[in-house]
Amino acid sequence: VTSPNPATRRTTVTFTATVSPVAPGSGVPTGTVRFRIDGVAVPTTTTLVGGVATYRIASLSVGRHTISGTYNGSVSFQPSTSGNVRQRIV
């Protein structure tokens, strides 16, 4: 998810990825998520805390952006990639 959406230029936008196990798996996933903005990976990975990763950015240009996240996996969980989320900056 993204918040706020839409947002005004220079407003900090937060991307949040929640990683959950698929049945019959259980537990809380650990590891990192790499977010992508318009297909370009952000410079850092974000560590999951309680299965949730957040990334904040205040420099998105005016327009529509496509956001996605890739969970890099761990010893107990396979990697996965989210669907796309749209973020609008006005």
C-alpha positions in Angstrom: 0.0 0.0 0.0 1.0 3.7 -0.3 0.0 6.5 1.9 -1.2 9.2 1.3 -2.5 8.6 -2.1 -2.8 10.9 -3.9 -0.1 13.1 -2.3 1.1 16.6 -3.1 4.6 17.2 -4.4 7.3 17.1 -1.6 5.0 15.3 0.8 6.5 12.2 2.3 4.9 9.1 0.9 5.1 5.7 2.8 5.2 2.4 0.9 4.3 -0.6 3.1 4.7 -4.2 2.2 3.3 -6.9 4.4 4.7 -10.4 3.9 2.5 -13.3 5.0 3.1 -17.1 4.8 0.9 -19.1 2.4 -0.9 -22.1 4.0 0.2 -24.5 5.1 3.1 -22.3 6.1 3.1 -20.5 9.3 5.2 -18.0 11.3 6.4 -14.5 10.8 8.6 -14.0 7.7 12.0 -12.4 8.2 14.4 -10.9 5.7 14.2 -7.8 3.4 12.1 -6.2 0.8 13.4 -4.1 -2.2 10.9 -1.6 -3.4 10.7 -0.4 -7.1 9.4 2.9 -8.3 8.5 2.9 -12.0 10.5 -0.3 -12.4 13.7 1.1 -10.9 14.9 -0.4 -7.6 15.3 2.0 -4.7 18.9 2.2 -3.5 18.4 0.3 -0.2 16.6 -2.8 1.0 14.2 -2.6 3.9 14.3 -5.1 6.8 11.0 -6.7 7.8 9.8 -6.0 11.3 7.0 -8.3 12.3 6.5 -9.2 8.7 6.2 -5.6 7.6 8.6 -3.4 5.6 8.2 0.4 5.1 10.0 2.8 2.8 9.5 6.6 2.9 10.3 9.1 0.1 9.5 12.8 -0.4 11.1 13.3 -3.8 8.6 11.8 -6.2 7.8 13.9 -9.2 4.3 15.1 -10.2 2.5 12.4 -12.1 1.6 8.8 -11.7 4.0 6.2 -10.5 4.0 2.4 -10.3 5.2 0.9 -7.1 6.1 -2.8 -6.4 8.1 -4.7 -3.8 10.2 -7.9 -3.9 10.6 -10.0 -0.8 14.0 -11.5 -1.0 13.1 -14.7 1.0 14.7 -16.3 4.0 15.7 -19.7 5.2 12.0 -20.6 5.9 10.2 -18.5 3.1 10.5 -18.3 -0.6 11.1 -15.0 -2.4 8.1 -13.3 -4.0 7.1 -10.1 -5.8 4.0 -8.0 -5.2 1.6 -6.8 -7.8 1.8 -3.1 -8.8 0.3 -0.3 -6.8 -0.3 3.1 -8.4 0.8 6.3 -6.6 -0.3 9.7 -7.8 1.6 12.9 -7.0 -0.2 16.2 -7.7 
